[in-house]
């Protein structure tokens, strides 16, 4: 079996990336359209809290995006939003990043599938669309209230049953 066949037959997962925050901080670049941007007039919590950065050199290419996932054969990535530096705005920071990605997908006409279940992953693979598992890094996102984890946040949780 050659490497291309193995790669095609295997489920390839990017176990963690910080793409969403990095793309916002680099001028609202599109995750779906390969760093094209900006994607609208985004100036939300992440940009306000962390500011924009001007990527230089190798730092400009440190994150993944949907076209690169397709190019190298990554089926799904775990797209994390690290709220550690959110400065007492953890929940708003997380919602800002997730909303940004969902808006990018909608404005780009797809190109990245949100994966909430095995069925979602299988459908994305069959369609040749890279998948994104959404994750929050750091439990401070709850703002000390477990009520924020209710059914209204179903987009961030794998559905039960």
C-alpha positions, 0 to 999 in steps of 0.5 A: 500500500502506498502513502496516498492510499493509506492517507485516503483510507485513514481518518486523519485528525488534527488534534488541536489548533488555535486557528479561530483566535489567530485568524481574528487577531491577524485581521479577520482572515477567513478560516474557510477561504484559506486566509483570504479576508477580511471576513466582514467588519468583525471587531468583537471581544477577542479583537478588543481583549487581545488586539490585532497582531501583524504576523511576520515570518514563519509565524504567519503560517502557524495555523491550519485552514480549510483549503490546507486541510483538503490539500494535505488530507486532514479530515477533521480538526479540533478548533479550540478557543483558549479563553485563558487570556480573556480577562474576566470575559471568558464566555463572551470571548468564547462565543465571539470566536465561535460566532466568528467561525460560524459566520465565516462558514455561512458567508463562504457558502460552506467549505468547512463542516461543523462536526458534532457526531460520528454521523456528521464526520462521516457525512463531511468525509463523504462530501470531501469537506473538512470537518471542525470539532469546536472546543473551548480550552479552559473551564473559566468559560463557565464564569463559575456557573454550570448553567451555561452548559445547558441545552442552549449551548448544544453547538458546543456539546456532542448531543446525548442520545 
